[in-house]
Amino acid sequence: MVAAAMAVSCNKEAEAPVESKPAAGPRTFTLAIGNPEARVSVDEAGKTAWEAGDALYLYDGSVHTTVELTADSISDDGKTATITVEGFEGDIYAAYPASSVVSTTANGVTTFTAAQSVILGGYSKENNIYFKNLNNVVIFTVSGDFDSVIFTGGSDEEQSVNYLSFDAKVSEDGVEFPVAGSNPTVSEIAMAEVIADGVTPNYLYLNAPVNLTDGFAMIFTKDQEAVKWVDGSSKPLTMTRGQYVNLGDLTARLEDMPEIPVDEEEYFEKVTSTEDITDGVYLIVYEAGNVAFDGSLNTLDAVRNTIGVTISEGKIEANQETKESAFTIDLENGTLKSASGLFIGVSSNSNALKTSPNPDYTNTFSIDESGNAVIQAAFSGSTMKLRYNAASNQNRFRYYKSGQEPVQLYKYVVAGTDTPVENKIESIKAEATAYVIGDATDVLQSL
Protein backbone atom coordinates (compact mmCIF):
# COMPACT_ATOMS: atom_id res chain seq x y z
CA MET A 1 0.00 0.00 0.00
CA VAL A 2 2.85 2.37 0.87
CA ALA A 3 4.58 1.49 -2.38
CA ALA A 4 1.43 2.15 -4.32
CA ALA A 5 0.97 5.50 -2.59
CA MET A 6 4.51 6.46 -3.49
CA ALA A 7 3.96 5.50 -7.09
CA VAL A 8 0.85 7.63 -7.29
CA SER A 9 2.70 10.52 -5.70
CA CYS A 10 5.50 10.22 -8.21
CA ASN A 11 3.09 10.09 -11.10
CA LYS A 12 1.40 13.24 -9.89
CA GLU A 13 4.75 15.06 -9.68
CA ALA A 14 5.68 13.96 -13.16
CA GLU A 15 2.41 15.28 -14.52
CA ALA A 16 2.80 18.68 -12.86
CA PRO A 17 3.53 21.41 -15.43
CA VAL A 18 7.13 22.70 -15.40
CA GLU A 19 7.32 26.47 -15.23
CA SER A 20 9.64 27.57 -18.07
CA LYS A 21 11.94 30.56 -17.73
CA PRO A 22 11.04 33.27 -20.21
CA ALA A 23 13.73 34.07 -22.74
CA ALA A 24 15.48 37.38 -22.23
CA GLY A 25 14.03 39.96 -24.58
CA PRO A 26 15.94 42.37 -26.77
CA ARG A 27 18.10 44.94 -24.99
CA THR A 28 19.42 48.11 -26.56
CA PHE A 29 22.67 49.74 -25.44
CA THR A 30 24.49 52.91 -26.32
CA LEU A 31 28.24 52.61 -26.72
CA ALA A 32 29.63 55.97 -25.67
CA ILE A 33 33.00 56.53 -27.27
CA GLY A 34 33.19 59.96 -25.65
CA ASN A 35 34.49 58.33 -22.48
CA PRO A 36 38.06 59.71 -22.21
CA GLU A 37 39.37 56.19 -21.58
CA ALA A 38 37.69 54.61 -24.62
CA ARG A 39 39.56 55.40 -27.81
CA VAL A 40 39.20 53.26 -30.88
CA SER A 41 40.15 55.41 -33.84
CA VAL A 42 43.04 57.70 -32.88
CA ASP A 43 44.39 60.53 -34.99
CA GLU A 44 47.17 63.00 -34.28
CA ALA A 45 44.82 65.23 -32.30
CA GLY A 46 43.65 62.34 -30.17
CA LYS A 47 40.13 62.28 -31.65
CA THR A 48 38.29 58.97 -31.74
CA ALA A 49 35.25 57.38 -33.30
CA TRP A 50 33.45 54.11 -33.82
CA GLU A 51 33.72 52.79 -37.36
CA ALA A 52 31.56 50.47 -39.42
CA GLY A 53 32.88 46.93 -39.11
CA ASP A 54 34.13 47.34 -35.52
CA ALA A 55 33.41 43.99 -33.83
CA LEU A 56 32.65 43.80 -30.10
CA TYR A 57 32.49 40.81 -27.79
CA LEU A 58 29.62 40.69 -25.24
CA TYR A 59 29.14 38.29 -22.31
CA ASP A 60 26.72 38.13 -19.39
CA GLY A 61 28.19 35.20 -17.48
CA SER A 62 26.45 32.53 -19.53
CA VAL A 63 25.71 33.87 -22.99
CA HIS A 64 28.23 35.45 -25.32
CA THR A 65 28.08 36.89 -28.82
CA THR A 66 29.96 39.09 -31.26
CA VAL A 67 28.31 42.24 -32.57
CA GLU A 68 29.57 44.06 -35.66
CA LEU A 69 28.73 47.74 -35.92
CA THR A 70 27.07 48.98 -39.08
CA ALA A 71 27.25 52.48 -40.51
CA ASP A 72 23.60 53.23 -39.66
CA SER A 73 24.17 52.28 -36.00
CA ILE A 74 26.88 54.93 -35.53
CA SER A 75 26.23 58.60 -34.88
CA ASP A 76 27.40 61.19 -37.41
CA ASP A 77 30.33 62.20 -35.24
CA GLY A 78 31.20 58.59 -34.42
CA LYS A 79 31.08 59.24 -30.68
CA THR A 80 28.19 56.87 -30.02
CA ALA A 81 26.79 53.67 -31.49
CA THR A 82 23.64 51.72 -30.70
CA ILE A 83 23.34 47.93 -30.56
CA THR A 84 20.42 45.61 -29.80
CA VAL A 85 21.04 42.11 -28.46
CA GLU A 86 18.79 39.25 -27.33
CA GLY A 87 19.22 36.53 -24.73
CA PHE A 88 21.28 38.62 -22.31
CA GLU A 89 20.36 39.19 -18.67
CA GLY A 90 21.97 41.20 -15.90
CA ASP A 91 25.38 42.82 -16.19
CA ILE A 92 27.20 42.60 -19.50
CA TYR A 93 30.95 42.55 -19.94
CA ALA A 94 32.29 43.82 -23.27
CA ALA A 95 35.59 43.84 -25.11
CA TYR A 96 37.04 45.34 -28.28
CA PRO A 97 38.19 44.05 -30.68
CA ALA A 98 36.31 40.75 -30.45
CA SER A 99 39.20 38.99 -32.17
CA SER A 100 41.47 39.72 -29.19
CA VAL A 101 39.26 37.83 -26.71
CA VAL A 102 40.29 34.31 -25.76
CA SER A 103 37.74 33.70 -22.99
CA THR A 104 35.72 35.37 -20.24
CA THR A 105 34.85 33.97 -16.81
CA ALA A 106 31.44 34.26 -15.16
CA ASN A 107 32.67 37.12 -12.99
CA GLY A 108 33.96 39.13 -15.95
CA VAL A 109 37.67 38.33 -16.05
CA THR A 110 38.60 38.42 -19.72
CA THR A 111 41.68 36.83 -21.24
CA PHE A 112 43.02 38.86 -24.15
CA THR A 113 45.60 37.96 -26.75
CA ALA A 114 47.95 40.47 -28.36
CA ALA A 115 46.53 42.68 -31.10
CA GLN A 116 48.02 45.64 -32.93
CA SER A 117 44.89 47.59 -32.07
CA VAL A 118 43.42 49.59 -29.25
CA ILE A 119 42.20 47.02 -26.71
CA LEU A 120 39.17 47.96 -24.63
CA GLY A 121 37.36 46.32 -21.76
CA GLY A 122 33.81 47.40 -21.00
CA TYR A 123 30.87 46.96 -18.64
CA SER A 124 27.17 47.80 -18.75
CA LYS A 125 25.31 50.25 -16.55
CA GLU A 126 21.63 50.77 -17.24
CA ASN A 127 21.40 51.21 -21.02
CA ASN A 128 25.02 52.16 -21.63
CA ILE A 129 28.24 50.22 -22.07
CA TYR A 130 31.34 52.01 -20.85
CA PHE A 131 34.80 51.13 -22.06
CA LYS A 132 38.26 51.60 -20.60
CA ASN A 133 41.53 51.42 -22.50
CA LEU A 134 43.91 48.57 -21.69
CA ASN A 135 47.01 49.49 -23.72
CA ASN A 136 49.12 52.41 -24.95
CA VAL A 137 49.91 53.84 -28.38
CA VAL A 138 53.02 55.22 -30.11
CA ILE A 139 52.11 57.37 -33.14
CA PHE A 140 54.53 58.36 -35.90
CA THR A 141 54.95 59.01 -39.61
CA VAL A 142 57.93 57.92 -41.68
CA SER A 143 59.06 57.87 -45.30
CA GLY A 144 61.19 55.11 -46.84
CA ASP A 145 61.23 51.65 -48.35
CA PHE A 146 59.98 49.69 -45.32
CA ASP A 147 57.03 47.41 -44.63
CA SER A 148 57.19 46.93 -40.86
CA VAL A 149 58.64 48.25 -37.62
CA ILE A 150 59.99 46.52 -34.53
CA PHE A 151 59.86 48.35 -31.21
CA THR A 152 62.01 47.28 -28.26
CA GLY A 153 63.36 48.67 -25.04
CA GLY A 154 66.78 50.34 -24.98
CA SER A 155 68.21 48.37 -22.09
CA ASP A 156 70.26 45.21 -22.37
CA GLU A 157 68.02 43.92 -19.58
CA GLU A 158 64.74 42.26 -20.50
CA GLN A 159 61.97 44.87 -20.69
CA SER A 160 58.40 43.99 -21.52
CA VAL A 161 56.79 46.15 -24.21
CA ASN A 162 54.06 43.86 -25.48
CA TYR A 163 51.64 41.48 -23.78
CA LEU A 164 51.12 38.31 -25.78
CA SER A 165 48.23 37.42 -23.46
CA PHE A 166 46.82 38.93 -20.26
CA ASP A 167 43.78 38.93 -17.99
CA ALA A 168 41.75 42.04 -17.15
CA LYS A 169 38.47 42.86 -15.44
CA VAL A 170 36.67 46.11 -16.19
CA SER A 171 33.66 47.02 -14.04
CA GLU A 172 31.95 50.02 -12.48
CA ASP A 173 34.44 49.67 -9.63
CA GLY A 174 37.39 50.27 -11.94
CA VAL A 175 40.01 48.30 -13.87
CA GLU A 176 41.82 45.28 -12.48
CA PHE A 177 44.67 44.95 -14.90
CA PRO A 178 46.37 42.63 -14.95
CA VAL A 179 44.22 40.53 -12.65
CA ALA A 180 45.88 39.66 -9.35
CA GLY A 181 47.39 36.20 -9.44
CA SER A 182 47.41 36.00 -13.24
CA ASN A 183 50.59 35.55 -15.24
CA PRO A 184 50.68 37.66 -18.40
CA THR A 185 52.76 36.34 -21.29
CA VAL A 186 55.08 39.14 -22.37
CA SER A 187 57.48 39.94 -25.19
CA GLU A 188 60.50 42.23 -25.46
CA ILE A 189 59.36 43.38 -28.90
CA ALA A 190 56.25 44.75 -30.56
CA MET A 191 55.86 44.50 -34.33
CA ALA A 192 53.51 46.31 -36.71
CA GLU A 193 53.08 46.94 -40.41
CA VAL A 194 54.13 50.40 -41.61
CA ILE A 195 52.77 52.78 -44.23
CA ALA A 196 55.98 54.64 -45.06
CA ASP A 197 54.63 57.46 -47.24
CA GLY A 198 55.62 60.25 -44.85
CA VAL A 199 51.98 61.31 -44.44
CA THR A 200 49.86 58.47 -43.06
CA PRO A 201 50.02 58.14 -39.25
CA ASN A 202 51.23 54.75 -38.02
CA TYR A 203 50.07 53.29 -34.72
CA LEU A 204 52.15 50.93 -32.61
CA TYR A 205 50.26 49.46 -29.65
CA LEU A 206 52.17 48.56 -26.48
CA ASN A 207 51.26 46.97 -23.18
CA ALA A 208 50.41 49.15 -20.20
CA PRO A 209 52.11 50.51 -18.29
CA VAL A 210 55.25 51.36 -20.26
CA ASN A 211 58.37 51.95 -18.18
CA LEU A 212 61.42 52.13 -20.43
CA THR A 213 64.02 53.83 -18.27
CA ASP A 214 66.70 53.50 -20.97
CA GLY A 215 64.55 54.61 -23.86
CA PHE A 216 63.66 52.47 -26.84
CA ALA A 217 64.70 51.45 -30.33
CA MET A 218 62.60 51.37 -33.50
CA ILE A 219 63.97 49.12 -36.24
CA PHE A 220 62.42 49.47 -39.70
CA THR A 221 62.45 46.37 -41.89
CA LYS A 222 61.78 45.29 -45.46
CA ASP A 223 61.04 41.63 -46.20
CA GLN A 224 62.30 40.68 -42.72
CA GLU A 225 65.64 42.44 -43.20
CA ALA A 226 66.57 45.36 -40.96
CA VAL A 227 67.00 48.47 -43.13
CA LYS A 228 67.06 51.55 -40.89
CA TRP A 229 66.62 52.36 -37.25
CA VAL A 230 65.93 55.28 -34.97
CA ASP A 231 68.66 56.22 -32.52
CA GLY A 232 68.26 59.32 -30.37
CA SER A 233 69.28 60.77 -27.03
CA SER A 234 68.81 58.65 -23.97
CA LYS A 235 65.54 59.65 -22.34
CA PRO A 236 63.09 57.45 -20.45
CA LEU A 237 59.61 56.73 -21.77
CA THR A 238 56.91 56.11 -19.19
CA MET A 239 53.21 55.74 -19.94
CA THR A 240 50.37 54.67 -17.69
CA ARG A 241 47.39 52.77 -19.04
CA GLY A 242 45.54 54.72 -21.73
CA GLN A 243 48.21 57.17 -22.85
CA TYR A 244 49.86 57.81 -26.18
CA VAL A 245 53.00 59.54 -27.39
CA ASN A 246 53.26 61.18 -30.80
CA LEU A 247 56.82 61.02 -32.12
CA GLY A 248 56.01 62.99 -35.27
CA ASP A 249 57.88 62.40 -38.54
CA LEU A 250 60.85 60.08 -37.96
CA THR A 251 62.30 60.28 -41.48
CA ALA A 252 65.08 62.77 -40.70
CA ARG A 253 66.11 60.69 -37.68
CA LEU A 254 66.58 57.39 -39.50
CA GLU A 255 70.08 55.93 -39.44
CA ASP A 256 71.81 53.01 -41.14
CA MET A 257 71.81 49.83 -39.14
CA PRO A 258 74.94 49.28 -37.04
CA GLU A 259 77.20 46.44 -38.06
CA ILE A 260 75.89 43.22 -36.59
CA PRO A 261 78.48 40.63 -35.56
CA VAL A 262 77.80 37.46 -37.54
CA ASP A 263 78.03 34.17 -35.73
CA GLU A 264 80.41 32.00 -37.75
CA GLU A 265 80.43 28.24 -37.81
CA GLU A 266 83.28 26.20 -39.28
CA TYR A 267 83.23 22.56 -40.33
CA PHE A 268 84.27 20.13 -43.06
CA GLU A 269 81.40 19.21 -45.38
CA LYS A 270 81.28 16.27 -47.77
CA VAL A 271 81.71 17.08 -51.46
CA THR A 272 79.13 15.20 -53.54
CA SER A 273 79.72 16.50 -57.07
CA THR A 274 82.73 17.34 -59.20
CA GLU A 275 81.37 20.88 -59.73
CA ASP A 276 81.73 21.50 -56.00
CA ILE A 277 85.45 20.82 -56.00
CA THR A 278 87.13 24.22 -55.96
CA ASP A 279 90.39 25.65 -54.69
CA GLY A 280 90.31 25.12 -50.96
CA VAL A 281 91.17 23.07 -47.91
CA TYR A 282 89.98 19.47 -47.60
CA LEU A 283 90.04 16.40 -45.45
CA ILE A 284 90.68 13.14 -47.32
CA VAL A 285 88.48 10.64 -45.53
CA TYR A 286 87.77 6.92 -45.39
CA GLU A 287 84.20 7.07 -44.09
CA ALA A 288 83.79 3.35 -43.37
CA GLY A 289 86.68 3.53 -40.91
CA ASN A 290 85.95 7.02 -39.53
CA VAL A 291 89.48 8.13 -40.31
CA ALA A 292 91.10 10.94 -42.29
CA PHE A 293 94.53 11.26 -43.91
CA ASP A 294 96.83 12.99 -41.40
CA GLY A 295 98.28 15.85 -43.42
CA SER A 296 100.29 17.12 -40.45
CA LEU A 297 102.84 14.30 -40.79
CA ASN A 298 106.30 15.01 -42.11
CA THR A 299 106.45 11.43 -43.38
CA LEU A 300 103.15 10.92 -45.16
CA ASP A 301 103.79 7.48 -46.70
CA ALA A 302 103.48 5.53 -43.47
CA VAL A 303 101.39 2.80 -41.89
CA ARG A 304 98.46 4.28 -39.91
CA ASN A 305 98.90 7.74 -41.40
CA THR A 306 95.45 8.66 -40.06
CA ILE A 307 93.48 10.55 -37.45
CA GLY A 308 90.09 9.53 -36.13
CA VAL A 309 87.07 11.63 -37.13
CA THR A 310 83.39 11.72 -36.26
CA ILE A 311 81.01 12.15 -39.18
CA SER A 312 77.49 13.48 -38.60
CA GLU A 313 75.03 14.38 -41.35
CA GLY A 314 77.79 14.81 -43.90
CA LYS A 315 79.94 17.03 -41.69
CA ILE A 316 83.12 16.72 -39.64
CA GLU A 317 83.98 19.14 -36.86
CA ALA A 318 86.65 21.68 -37.76
CA ASN A 319 88.83 21.56 -34.66
CA GLN A 320 92.55 22.07 -34.23
CA GLU A 321 93.40 18.46 -35.08
CA THR A 322 91.27 18.22 -38.22
CA LYS A 323 92.42 21.60 -39.54
CA GLU A 324 96.07 20.67 -38.98
CA SER A 325 95.51 17.40 -40.88
CA ALA A 326 93.95 18.96 -43.98
CA PHE A 327 95.19 19.18 -47.59
CA THR A 328 94.97 22.12 -49.99
CA ILE A 329 93.73 21.61 -53.55
CA ASP A 330 94.89 23.99 -56.28
CA LEU A 331 92.79 23.13 -59.32
CA GLU A 332 94.63 25.31 -61.82
CA ASN A 333 97.97 23.70 -61.03
CA GLY A 334 96.54 20.28 -60.15
CA THR A 335 98.38 20.10 -56.86
CA LEU A 336 97.49 18.48 -53.53
CA LYS A 337 99.51 19.91 -50.64
CA SER A 338 99.55 18.65 -47.04
CA ALA A 339 99.30 20.87 -43.98
CA SER A 340 102.92 19.97 -43.33
CA GLY A 341 103.86 21.69 -46.62
CA LEU A 342 104.43 18.65 -48.87
CA PHE A 343 103.02 18.14 -52.38
CA ILE A 344 101.87 14.54 -52.92
CA GLY A 345 101.49 12.21 -55.90
CA VAL A 346 103.34 9.59 -57.92
CA SER A 347 104.97 9.56 -61.34
CA SER A 348 104.75 5.88 -62.24
CA ASN A 349 102.24 3.02 -62.05
CA SER A 350 103.54 1.39 -58.90
CA ASN A 351 101.97 1.48 -55.47
CA ALA A 352 103.52 4.36 -53.53
CA LEU A 353 103.06 7.89 -52.21
CA LYS A 354 105.71 10.42 -53.13
CA THR A 355 106.20 13.86 -51.58
CA SER A 356 108.11 17.03 -52.43
CA PRO A 357 108.34 20.53 -50.99
CA ASN A 358 107.92 21.70 -54.58
CA PRO A 359 104.90 21.18 -56.90
CA ASP A 360 106.54 18.25 -58.67
CA TYR A 361 103.42 16.03 -58.54
CA THR A 362 100.01 16.79 -59.96
CA ASN A 363 96.58 15.19 -59.77
CA THR A 364 93.10 15.36 -61.22
CA PHE A 365 90.03 15.57 -59.00
CA SER A 366 86.45 14.37 -59.50
CA ILE A 367 83.51 12.72 -57.74
CA ASP A 368 82.11 9.43 -59.07
CA GLU A 369 78.46 8.30 -59.18
CA SER A 370 78.75 6.77 -55.71
CA GLY A 371 79.90 10.05 -54.17
CA ASN A 372 83.49 8.90 -53.77
CA ALA A 373 86.48 11.11 -54.55
CA VAL A 374 88.62 10.15 -57.51
CA ILE A 375 92.08 11.64 -56.93
CA GLN A 376 94.27 10.36 -59.77
CA ALA A 377 97.94 11.01 -60.32
CA ALA A 378 98.39 13.04 -63.50
CA PHE A 379 100.99 11.57 -65.83
CA SER A 380 100.82 9.83 -69.18
CA GLY A 381 99.20 6.36 -68.88
CA SER A 382 98.44 6.81 -65.19
CA THR A 383 96.15 4.34 -63.41
CA MET A 384 97.20 5.49 -59.95
CA LYS A 385 94.52 6.67 -57.53
CA LEU A 386 94.68 7.77 -53.93
CA ARG A 387 92.87 5.03 -51.96
CA TYR A 388 92.74 3.56 -48.45
CA ASN A 389 94.29 0.22 -47.51
CA ALA A 390 92.10 -1.15 -44.68
CA ALA A 391 94.30 -4.18 -43.94
CA SER A 392 95.00 -4.38 -40.21
CA ASN A 393 98.73 -4.14 -40.77
CA GLN A 394 98.39 -1.13 -43.09
CA ASN A 395 95.48 1.28 -42.35
CA ARG A 396 97.00 3.85 -44.67
CA PHE A 397 96.22 6.29 -47.46
CA ARG A 398 98.38 5.70 -50.56
CA TYR A 399 98.30 5.65 -54.37
CA TYR A 400 97.35 2.23 -55.77
CA LYS A 401 97.09 0.79 -59.25
CA SER A 402 93.89 -1.10 -58.36
CA GLY A 403 91.80 -2.40 -55.49
CA GLN A 404 91.74 -0.95 -51.98
CA GLU A 405 88.94 1.26 -50.60
CA PRO A 406 87.51 4.47 -52.08
CA VAL A 407 87.99 7.76 -50.27
CA GLN A 408 85.84 10.85 -49.85
CA LEU A 409 86.54 14.58 -49.84
CA TYR A 410 85.30 16.92 -47.10
CA LYS A 411 85.74 20.63 -47.76
CA TYR A 412 86.47 23.22 -45.09
CA VAL A 413 83.57 25.66 -44.75
CA VAL A 414 83.13 28.84 -42.72
CA ALA A 415 79.46 29.77 -42.69
CA GLY A 416 77.81 32.86 -41.23
CA THR A 417 74.59 32.21 -39.35
CA ASP A 418 71.78 34.19 -40.99
CA THR A 419 69.34 35.06 -38.21
CA PRO A 420 65.87 36.64 -38.45
CA VAL A 421 65.78 40.33 -37.68
CA GLU A 422 64.10 39.69 -34.32
CA ASN A 423 67.20 37.80 -33.20
CA LYS A 424 69.45 40.67 -34.19
CA ILE A 425 67.86 43.14 -31.81
CA GLU A 426 70.07 42.21 -28.88
CA SER A 427 73.11 42.99 -31.01
CA ILE A 428 71.55 46.28 -32.04
CA LYS A 429 70.89 47.16 -28.41
CA ALA A 430 74.50 46.42 -27.57
CA GLU A 431 75.64 48.99 -30.15
CA ALA A 432 73.86 51.94 -28.51
CA THR A 433 72.01 52.74 -25.33
CA ALA A 434 69.97 55.79 -26.34
CA TYR A 435 66.92 55.48 -28.47
CA VAL A 436 64.19 58.01 -27.61
CA ILE A 437 63.58 60.87 -30.01
CA GLY A 438 63.26 64.17 -28.19
CA ASP A 439 61.70 64.40 -24.78
CA ALA A 440 58.73 62.07 -24.87
CA THR A 441 57.14 63.70 -21.84
CA ASP A 442 56.61 66.89 -23.86
CA VAL A 443 54.13 65.17 -26.16
CA LEU A 444 52.71 62.55 -23.84
CA GLN A 445 48.92 62.73 -23.80
CA SER A 446 46.02 60.75 -22.47
CA LEU A 447 43.97 58.80 -24.93
Helices and strands as residue ranges (DSSP letters): H 2-15, E 27-32, E 55-59, E 64-68, G 71-73, E 80-85, E 93-96, G 98-100, E 101-104, E 110-113, E 120-125, E 128-133, E 136-141, E 148-153, E 162-171, E 174-176, E 185-187, E 189-193, E 202-206, E 210-212, E 216-222, E 225-230, E 237-239, E 243-249, G 251-253, E 254-256, E 264-270, G 274-276, E 280-286, G 287-289, E 291-293, E 306-308, E 311-312, E 315-317, H 320-324, E 327-330, E 335-338, E 343-345, E 354-356, E 363-367, E 373-377, E 385-389, E 396-400, E 408-416, H 421-431, G 440-442, E 444-446
